[in-house]
Amino acid sequence: MTTESGSTLDRLLCFALHSASRAFTNLYRPFLDEIGLTYPQYLVMLVLWERESLTVKELGGLLRLDSGTLSPLLKRLQARDLLVRTRSEADERSVRVAVTEEGRALWQRARDIPQRMVSATGMDLGEVEQLRTTLEALTTTLNDAANRVTENRETN
């Protein structure tokens, strides 16, 4: 069933965001192929290049990924010697992730990817910043709404 102005799917904000996310990931792919990373692996490495070392829990919080998704990513990156995972002696449940020398060296090949991405979009830096700000506000709004819906379900 369609409406006069097009299919229902095409009118949904969630589908527009999903489509944009997939298109963005597809645009990243050739740049990331050059350094041998997938998009999720690249996100992990971006955090490690900035932070050097943090716990898996902290990394998951920053990337908004659960441990079931994050663990295989970390395992593959460790197999490539881009990072190392070490269990805390004080708390065996806590695992720390740190970038290795090889991981740091990869930064030299990856550091221009954000600028190359902006250039590839054809958008100027101001447009990119405005869009990012809008998307961050949308994320906050949606997270707040999801929390309210969850709370309402639990109280009813």
Backbone as JSON Lines, residues from 0, in Angstrom:
{"i":0,"aa":"M","n":[0.84,-1.17,0.0],"ca":[0.0,0.0,0.0],"c":[0.89,1.25,0.0]}
{"i":1,"aa":"T","n":[0.62,2.19,-0.85],"ca":[1.39,3.43,-0.89],"c":[0.46,4.61,-0.74]}
{"i":2,"aa":"T","n":[1.05,5.74,-0.4],"ca":[0.28,6.97,-0.32],"c":[0.49,7.75,-1.61]}
{"i":3,"aa":"E","n":[-0.26,8.82,-1.78],"ca":[-0.11,9.63,-2.99],"c":[1.29,10.22,-3.1]}
{"i":4,"aa":"S","n":[1.91,10.51,-1.97],"ca":[3.23,11.15,-2.01],"c":[4.37,10.15,-1.96]}
{"i":5,"aa":"G","n":[4.1,8.87,-2.14],"ca":[5.16,7.87,-2.15],"c":[4.91,6.8,-1.12]}
{"i":6,"aa":"S","n":[5.85,5.87,-1.05],"ca":[5.68,4.76,-0.11],"c":[5.84,5.23,1.32]}
{"i":7,"aa":"T","n":[5.22,4.52,2.22],"ca":[5.32,4.83,3.64],"c":[6.77,4.75,4.09]}
{"i":8,"aa":"L","n":[7.5,3.75,3.62],"ca":[8.89,3.56,4.01],"c":[9.72,4.8,3.7]}
{"i":9,"aa":"D","n":[9.54,5.36,2.52],"ca":[10.3,6.54,2.11],"c":[9.99,7.77,2.95]}
{"i":10,"aa":"R","n":[8.87,7.76,3.62],"ca":[8.47,8.92,4.43],"c":[8.92,8.79,5.89]}
{"i":11,"aa":"L","n":[9.44,7.64,6.28],"ca":[9.83,7.43,7.66],"c":[11.21,8.02,7.96]}
{"i":12,"aa":"L","n":[11.31,8.78,9.02],"ca":[12.58,9.36,9.44],"c":[13.6,8.26,9.73]}
{"i":13,"aa":"C","n":[13.16,7.19,10.39],"ca":[14.09,6.11,10.73],"c":[14.72,5.51,9.47]}
{"i":14,"aa":"F","n":[13.94,5.37,8.4],"ca":[14.49,4.8,7.17],"c":[15.45,5.79,6.5]}
{"i":15,"aa":"A","n":[15.13,7.06,6.54],"ca":[16.03,8.07,5.97],"c":[17.38,8.05,6.71]}
{"i":16,"aa":"L","n":[17.33,7.93,8.04],"ca":[18.57,7.86,8.82],"c":[19.33,6.57,8.54]}
{"i":17,"aa":"H","n":[18.61,5.47,8.44],"ca":[19.22,4.18,8.12],"c":[19.91,4.25,6.75]}
{"i":18,"aa":"S","n":[19.22,4.8,5.78],"ca":[19.78,4.92,4.42],"c":[21.01,5.82,4.41]}
{"i":19,"aa":"A","n":[20.94,6.93,5.12],"ca":[22.08,7.85,5.19],"c":[23.27,7.17,5.87]}
{"i":20,"aa":"S","n":[23.01,6.42,6.93],"ca":[24.08,5.72,7.63],"c":[24.76,4.7,6.72]}
{"i":21,"aa":"R","n":[23.96,3.95,5.98],"ca":[24.53,2.96,5.05],"c":[25.34,3.66,3.95]}
{"i":22,"aa":"A","n":[24.81,4.77,3.44],"ca":[25.52,5.5,2.39],"c":[26.85,6.05,2.92]}
{"i":23,"aa":"F","n":[26.82,6.52,4.15],"ca":[28.04,7.06,4.76],"c":[29.08,5.95,4.93]}
{"i":24,"aa":"T","n":[28.63,4.8,5.4],"ca":[29.53,3.66,5.56],"c":[30.09,3.23,4.21]}
{"i":25,"aa":"N","n":[29.26,3.24,3.17],"ca":[29.73,2.89,1.83],"c":[30.76,3.89,1.31]}
{"i":26,"aa":"L","n":[30.59,5.16,1.65],"ca":[31.56,6.17,1.24],"c":[32.89,5.96,1.96]}
{"i":27,"aa":"Y","n":[32.83,5.55,3.22],"ca":[34.04,5.28,3.99],"c":[34.83,4.08,3.44]}
{"i":28,"aa":"R","n":[34.12,3.1,2.91],"ca":[34.72,1.81,2.57],"c":[36.02,1.91,1.77]}
{"i":29,"aa":"P","n":[36.09,2.65,0.67],"ca":[37.36,2.67,-0.08],"c":[38.52,3.26,0.72]}
{"i":30,"aa":"F","n":[38.23,4.24,1.55],"ca":[39.28,4.84,2.37],"c":[39.76,3.85,3.43]}
{"i":31,"aa":"L","n":[38.82,3.12,4.02],"ca":[39.17,2.16,5.06],"c":[39.82,0.91,4.48]}
{"i":32,"aa":"D","n":[39.45,0.55,3.25],"ca":[40.11,-0.58,2.59],"c":[41.61,-0.32,2.46]}
{"i":33,"aa":"E","n":[41.98,0.93,2.24],"ca":[43.4,1.29,2.11],"c":[44.19,0.97,3.37]}
{"i":34,"aa":"I","n":[43.53,1.01,4.53],"ca":[44.23,0.74,5.79],"c":[43.81,-0.59,6.41]}
{"i":35,"aa":"G","n":[42.96,-1.33,5.7],"ca":[42.59,-2.67,6.13],"c":[41.67,-2.74,7.33]}
{"i":36,"aa":"L","n":[40.81,-1.73,7.49],"ca":[39.86,-1.73,8.6],"c":[38.43,-1.68,8.09]}
{"i":37,"aa":"T","n":[37.53,-2.27,8.87],"ca":[36.11,-2.09,8.63],"c":[35.69,-0.8,9.36]}
{"i":38,"aa":"Y","n":[34.5,-0.33,9.08],"ca":[34.03,0.89,9.75],"c":[33.98,0.74,11.27]}
{"i":39,"aa":"P","n":[33.4,-0.35,11.81],"ca":[33.41,-0.49,13.28],"c":[34.82,-0.57,13.86]}
{"i":40,"aa":"Q","n":[35.73,-1.25,13.16],"ca":[37.12,-1.31,13.62],"c":[37.76,0.07,13.61]}
{"i":41,"aa":"Y","n":[37.46,0.85,12.6],"ca":[37.97,2.21,12.5],"c":[37.49,3.05,13.68]}
{"i":42,"aa":"L","n":[36.23,2.9,14.07],"ca":[35.72,3.65,15.22],"c":[36.47,3.28,16.49]}
{"i":43,"aa":"V","n":[36.74,1.99,16.68],"ca":[37.52,1.55,17.85],"c":[38.9,2.2,17.82]}
{"i":44,"aa":"M","n":[39.54,2.15,16.67],"ca":[40.89,2.71,16.56],"c":[40.89,4.22,16.75]}
{"i":45,"aa":"L","n":[39.86,4.92,16.27],"ca":[39.78,6.36,16.5],"c":[39.81,6.68,17.99]}
{"i":46,"aa":"V","n":[39.06,5.92,18.78],"ca":[39.05,6.15,20.23],"c":[40.43,5.85,20.81]}
{"i":47,"aa":"L","n":[41.05,4.75,20.38],"ca":[42.36,4.4,20.92],"c":[43.45,5.38,20.5]}
{"i":48,"aa":"W","n":[43.37,5.91,19.3],"ca":[44.35,6.9,18.87],"c":[44.23,8.16,19.72]}
{"i":49,"aa":"E","n":[43.03,8.45,20.16],"ca":[42.81,9.64,20.99],"c":[43.14,9.38,22.46]}
{"i":50,"aa":"R","n":[42.76,8.21,22.96],"ca":[42.86,7.92,24.4],"c":[44.05,7.05,24.78]}
{"i":51,"aa":"E","n":[44.64,6.34,23.85],"ca":[45.75,5.4,24.08],"c":[45.32,4.13,24.81]}
{"i":52,"aa":"S","n":[44.58,4.28,25.93],"ca":[44.22,3.12,26.75],"c":[42.95,3.42,27.53]}
{"i":53,"aa":"L","n":[42.07,2.43,27.63],"ca":[40.85,2.56,28.43],"c":[40.26,1.17,28.63]}
{"i":54,"aa":"T","n":[39.27,1.07,29.51],"ca":[38.65,-0.23,29.75],"c":[37.67,-0.55,28.62]}
{"i":55,"aa":"V","n":[37.38,-1.83,28.48],"ca":[36.4,-2.26,27.48],"c":[35.06,-1.6,27.78]}
{"i":56,"aa":"K","n":[34.72,-1.49,29.05],"ca":[33.45,-0.86,29.43],"c":[33.42,0.61,29.0]}
{"i":57,"aa":"E","n":[34.51,1.33,29.22],"ca":[34.58,2.74,28.8],"c":[34.49,2.85,27.28]}
{"i":58,"aa":"L","n":[35.2,1.97,26.58],"ca":[35.18,1.97,25.12],"c":[33.77,1.71,24.6]}
{"i":59,"aa":"G","n":[33.11,0.71,25.18],"ca":[31.74,0.4,24.78],"c":[30.8,1.56,25.0]}
{"i":60,"aa":"G","n":[30.99,2.27,26.13],"ca":[30.16,3.44,26.41],"c":[30.36,4.55,25.39]}
{"i":61,"aa":"L","n":[31.61,4.8,25.04],"ca":[31.9,5.85,24.06],"c":[31.34,5.51,22.68]}
{"i":62,"aa":"L","n":[31.44,4.25,22.3],"ca":[30.99,3.83,20.97],"c":[29.53,3.38,20.95]}
{"i":63,"aa":"R","n":[28.92,3.33,22.13],"ca":[27.54,2.86,22.28],"c":[27.37,1.44,21.73]}
{"i":64,"aa":"L","n":[28.35,0.59,22.1],"ca":[28.33,-0.81,21.69],"c":[28.35,-1.7,22.93]}
{"i":65,"aa":"D","n":[27.6,-2.8,22.88],"ca":[27.64,-3.74,24.01],"c":[28.84,-4.66,23.87]}
{"i":66,"aa":"S","n":[29.16,-5.37,24.94],"ca":[30.36,-6.21,24.94],"c":[30.26,-7.34,23.92]}
{"i":67,"aa":"G","n":[29.06,-7.83,23.64],"ca":[28.89,-8.88,22.65],"c":[29.27,-8.44,21.25]}
{"i":68,"aa":"T","n":[29.1,-7.17,20.96],"ca":[29.49,-6.61,19.66],"c":[30.95,-6.2,19.67]}
{"i":69,"aa":"L","n":[31.39,-5.65,20.79],"ca":[32.74,-5.1,20.9],"c":[33.81,-6.19,20.97]}
{"i":70,"aa":"S","n":[33.55,-7.26,21.69],"ca":[34.57,-8.31,21.9],"c":[35.12,-8.88,20.6]}
{"i":71,"aa":"P","n":[34.28,-9.26,19.62],"ca":[34.85,-9.78,18.37],"c":[35.67,-8.73,17.61]}
{"i":72,"aa":"L","n":[35.25,-7.48,17.68],"ca":[36.02,-6.41,17.03],"c":[37.41,-6.32,17.65]}
{"i":73,"aa":"L","n":[37.45,-6.32,18.98],"ca":[38.73,-6.21,19.69],"c":[39.61,-7.42,19.42]}
{"i":74,"aa":"K","n":[39.0,-8.58,19.36],"ca":[39.76,-9.8,19.09],"c":[40.44,-9.73,17.72]}
{"i":75,"aa":"R","n":[39.7,-9.27,16.7],"ca":[40.29,-9.16,15.36],"c":[41.39,-8.1,15.3]}
{"i":76,"aa":"L","n":[41.18,-6.98,16.0],"ca":[42.21,-5.94,16.01],"c":[43.45,-6.39,16.77]}
{"i":77,"aa":"Q","n":[43.25,-7.17,17.83],"ca":[44.39,-7.7,18.58],"c":[45.15,-8.72,17.73]}
{"i":78,"aa":"A","n":[44.44,-9.52,16.95],"ca":[45.09,-10.5,16.07],"c":[45.98,-9.81,15.04]}
{"i":79,"aa":"R","n":[45.64,-8.58,14.7],"ca":[46.46,-7.78,13.76],"c":[47.52,-6.97,14.48]}
{"i":80,"aa":"D","n":[47.62,-7.13,15.8],"ca":[48.59,-6.43,16.63],"c":[48.39,-4.92,16.63]}
{"i":81,"aa":"L","n":[47.14,-4.48,16.48],"ca":[46.84,-3.05,16.53],"c":[46.49,-2.6,17.94]}
{"i":82,"aa":"L","n":[46.1,-3.56,18.77],"ca":[45.79,-3.26,20.17],"c":[46.11,-4.48,21.01]}
{"i":83,"aa":"V","n":[46.16,-4.24,22.32],"ca":[46.37,-5.33,23.27],"c":[45.31,-5.21,24.35]}
{"i":84,"aa":"R","n":[44.8,-6.37,24.78],"ca":[43.84,-6.4,25.88],"c":[44.52,-7.05,27.08]}
{"i":85,"aa":"T","n":[44.38,-6.43,28.24],"ca":[44.94,-7.0,29.47],"c":[43.9,-6.96,30.57]}
{"i":86,"aa":"R","n":[43.81,-8.07,31.28],"ca":[42.87,-8.17,32.39],"c":[43.46,-7.46,33.61]}
{"i":87,"aa":"S","n":[42.64,-6.72,34.3],"ca":[43.07,-5.99,35.5],"c":[43.43,-6.98,36.6]}
{"i":88,"aa":"E","n":[44.55,-6.73,37.26],"ca":[44.94,-7.57,38.39],"c":[44.05,-7.27,39.59]}
{"i":89,"aa":"A","n":[43.6,-6.04,39.72],"ca":[42.75,-5.64,40.85],"c":[41.33,-6.18,40.71]}
{"i":90,"aa":"D","n":[40.83,-6.24,39.47],"ca":[39.46,-6.7,39.23],"c":[39.46,-7.53,37.94]}
{"i":91,"aa":"E","n":[39.4,-8.83,38.08],"ca":[39.49,-9.72,36.92],"c":[38.37,-9.52,35.91]}
{"i":92,"aa":"R","n":[37.28,-8.88,36.32],"ca":[36.18,-8.62,35.39],"c":[36.5,-7.47,34.44]}
{"i":93,"aa":"S","n":[37.46,-6.64,34.82],"ca":[37.81,-5.46,34.03],"c":[38.96,-5.76,33.07]}
{"i":94,"aa":"V","n":[38.75,-5.41,31.81],"ca":[39.78,-5.6,30.78],"c":[40.13,-4.24,30.21]}
{"i":95,"aa":"R","n":[41.43,-3.97,30.13],"ca":[41.93,-2.71,29.59],"c":[42.4,-2.96,28.16]}
{"i":96,"aa":"V","n":[42.11,-2.0,27.3],"ca":[42.5,-2.05,25.89],"c":[43.48,-0.91,25.66]}
{"i":97,"aa":"A","n":[44.59,-1.22,24.98],"ca":[45.59,-0.18,24.69],"c":[46.08,-0.34,23.25]}
{"i":98,"aa":"V","n":[46.36,0.77,22.63],"ca":[46.89,0.76,21.27],"c":[48.36,0.33,21.32]}
{"i":99,"aa":"T","n":[48.78,-0.46,20.32],"ca":[50.16,-0.91,20.23],"c":[50.95,0.04,19.33]}
{"i":100,"aa":"E","n":[52.25,-0.2,19.22],"ca":[53.07,0.6,18.3],"c":[52.57,0.45,16.87]}
{"i":101,"aa":"E","n":[52.21,-0.76,16.5],"ca":[51.68,-0.97,15.14],"c":[50.37,-0.22,14.95]}
{"i":102,"aa":"G","n":[49.56,-0.2,15.99],"ca":[48.31,0.56,15.94],"c":[48.57,2.05,15.8]}
{"i":103,"aa":"R","n":[49.57,2.55,16.54],"ca":[49.93,3.98,16.42],"c":[50.44,4.28,15.02]}
{"i":104,"aa":"A","n":[51.23,3.37,14.46],"ca":[51.77,3.57,13.11],"c":[50.64,3.65,12.07]}
{"i":105,"aa":"L","n":[49.57,2.91,12.3],"ca":[48.44,2.94,11.37],"c":[47.81,4.32,11.32]}
{"i":106,"aa":"W","n":[47.89,5.06,12.42],"ca":[47.33,6.42,12.47],"c":[47.93,7.29,11.37]}
{"i":107,"aa":"Q","n":[49.2,7.11,11.07],"ca":[49.85,7.91,10.03],"c":[49.16,7.73,8.68]}
{"i":108,"aa":"R","n":[48.66,6.54,8.43],"ca":[47.97,6.26,7.16],"c":[46.5,6.64,7.22]}
{"i":109,"aa":"A","n":[45.95,6.78,8.42],"ca":[44.51,7.0,8.59],"c":[44.14,8.44,8.9]}
{"i":110,"aa":"R","n":[45.1,9.24,9.3],"ca":[44.77,10.55,9.86],"c":[44.09,11.51,8.88]}
{"i":111,"aa":"D","n":[44.25,11.31,7.59],"ca":[43.6,12.23,6.65],"c":[42.22,11.74,6.2]}
{"i":112,"aa":"I","n":[41.78,10.61,6.69],"ca":[40.48,10.07,6.27],"c":[39.33,11.03,6.57]}
{"i":113,"aa":"P","n":[39.24,11.63,7.76],"ca":[38.12,12.56,7.99],"c":[38.05,13.7,6.97]}
{"i":114,"aa":"Q","n":[39.19,14.29,6.63],"ca":[39.19,15.37,5.64],"c":[38.82,14.85,4.25]}
{"i":115,"aa":"R","n":[39.3,13.67,3.91],"ca":[38.96,13.07,2.62],"c":[37.47,12.78,2.53]}
{"i":116,"aa":"M","n":[36.89,12.35,3.65],"ca":[35.45,12.08,3.69],"c":[34.65,13.36,3.46]}
{"i":117,"aa":"V","n":[35.02,14.43,4.16],"ca":[34.32,15.71,3.99],"c":[34.41,16.15,2.53]}
{"i":118,"aa":"S","n":[35.6,16.06,1.95],"ca":[35.78,16.45,0.55],"c":[34.9,15.6,-0.37]}
{"i":119,"aa":"A","n":[34.85,14.31,-0.1],"ca":[34.07,13.41,-0.95],"c":[32.57,13.71,-0.91]}
{"i":120,"aa":"T","n":[32.08,14.23,0.21],"ca":[30.65,14.53,0.32],"c":[30.26,15.75,-0.51]}
{"i":121,"aa":"G","n":[31.22,16.64,-0.77],"ca":[30.9,17.88,-1.46],"c":[30.33,18.94,-0.53]}
{"i":122,"aa":"M","n":[30.2,18.61,0.75],"ca":[29.69,19.58,1.73],"c":[30.86,20.4,2.27]}
{"i":123,"aa":"D","n":[30.58,21.65,2.66],"ca":[31.65,22.42,3.29],"c":[31.66,22.1,4.78]}
{"i":124,"aa":"L","n":[32.73,22.51,5.44],"ca":[32.91,22.19,6.86],"c":[31.78,22.72,7.72]}
{"i":125,"aa":"G","n":[31.26,23.89,7.4],"ca":[30.14,24.46,8.16],"c":[28.9,23.59,8.06]}
{"i":126,"aa":"E","n":[28.61,23.1,6.86],"ca":[27.45,22.22,6.68],"c":[27.62,20.92,7.46]}
{"i":127,"aa":"V","n":[28.83,20.38,7.43],"ca":[29.1,19.14,8.16],"c":[28.91,19.35,9.65]}
{"i":128,"aa":"E","n":[29.45,20.45,10.18],"ca":[29.31,20.74,11.61],"c":[27.85,20.95,12.0]}
{"i":129,"aa":"Q","n":[27.1,21.65,11.17],"ca":[25.69,21.89,11.45],"c":[24.91,20.56,11.45]}
{"i":130,"aa":"L","n":[25.2,19.71,10.49],"ca":[24.53,18.41,10.43],"c":[24.89,17.56,11.65]}
{"i":131,"aa":"R","n":[26.16,17.54,12.03],"ca":[26.6,16.77,13.19],"c":[25.88,17.26,14.45]}
{"i":132,"aa":"T","n":[25.78,18.57,14.62],"ca":[25.09,19.14,15.78],"c":[23.62,18.73,15.79]}
{"i":133,"aa":"T","n":[22.98,18.79,14.64],"ca":[21.58,18.37,14.53],"c":[21.42,16.9,14.87]}
{"i":134,"aa":"L","n":[22.32,16.06,14.37],"ca":[22.23,14.62,14.64],"c":[22.5,14.31,16.11]}
{"i":135,"aa":"E","n":[23.42,15.03,16.74],"ca":[23.67,14.83,18.18],"c":[22.43,15.2,18.99]}
{"i":136,"aa":"A","n":[21.77,16.3,18.62],"ca":[20.54,16.7,19.31],"c":[19.44,15.66,19.09]}
{"i":137,"aa":"L","n":[19.34,15.14,17.88],"ca":[18.35,14.11,17.58],"c":[18.63,12.85,18.41]}
{"i":138,"aa":"T","n":[19.89,12.47,18.51],"ca":[20.27,11.29,19.3],"c":[19.86,11.47,20.76]}
{"i":139,"aa":"T","n":[20.13,12.63,21.32],"ca":[19.74,12.91,22.7],"c":[18.23,12.84,22.86]}
{"i":140,"aa":"T","n":[17.5,13.46,21.95],"ca":[16.04,13.44,22.0],"c":[15.5,12.02,21.92]}
{"i":141,"aa":"L","n":[16.03,11.23,21.0],"ca":[15.56,9.85,20.83],"c":[15.91,8.98,22.03]}
{"i":142,"aa":"N","n":[17.12,9.15,22.59],"ca":[17.49,8.39,23.79],"c":[16.58,8.73,24.96]}
{"i":143,"aa":"D","n":[16.3,10.02,25.13],"ca":[15.38,10.44,26.2],"c":[13.99,9.84,25.99]}
{"i":144,"aa":"A","n":[13.51,9.87,24.76],"ca":[12.19,9.31,24.46],"c":[12.17,7.81,24.71]}
{"i":145,"aa":"A","n":[13.22,7.11,24.31],"ca":[13.29,5.66,24.53],"c":[13.29,5.34,26.02]}
{"i":146,"aa":"N","n":[14.0,6.14,26.81],"ca":[14.02,5.94,28.26],"c":[12.63,6.14,28.85]}
{"i":147,"aa":"R","n":[11.92,7.17,28.38],"ca":[10.56,7.42,28.88],"c":[9.62,6.27,28.53]}
{"i":148,"aa":"V","n":[9.71,5.8,27.3],"ca":[8.85,4.69,26.87],"c":[9.15,3.44,27.7]}
{"i":149,"aa":"T","n":[10.42,3.17,27.92],"ca":[10.81,2.0,28.73],"c":[10.3,2.13,30.15]}
{"i":150,"aa":"E","n":[10.45,3.31,30.73],"ca":[9.96,3.54,32.1],"c":[8.45,3.37,32.18]}
{"i":151,"aa":"N","n":[7.74,3.89,31.19],"ca":[6.27,3.76,31.16],"c":[5.84,2.29,31.03]}
{"i":152,"aa":"R","n":[6.56,1.52,30.23],"ca":[6.23,0.09,30.07],"c":[6.44,-0.66,31.38]}
{"i":153,"aa":"E","n":[7.5,-0.29,32.1],"ca":[7.81,-0.98,33.35],"c":[6.84,-0.64,34.46]}
{"i":154,"aa":"T","n":[6.25,0.55,34.41],"ca":[5.32,0.95,35.47],"c":[3.89,0.53,35.16]}
{"i":155,"aa":"N","n":[3.61,0.15,33.93],"ca":[2.23,-0.26,33.56],"c":[2.06,-1.75,33.61]}
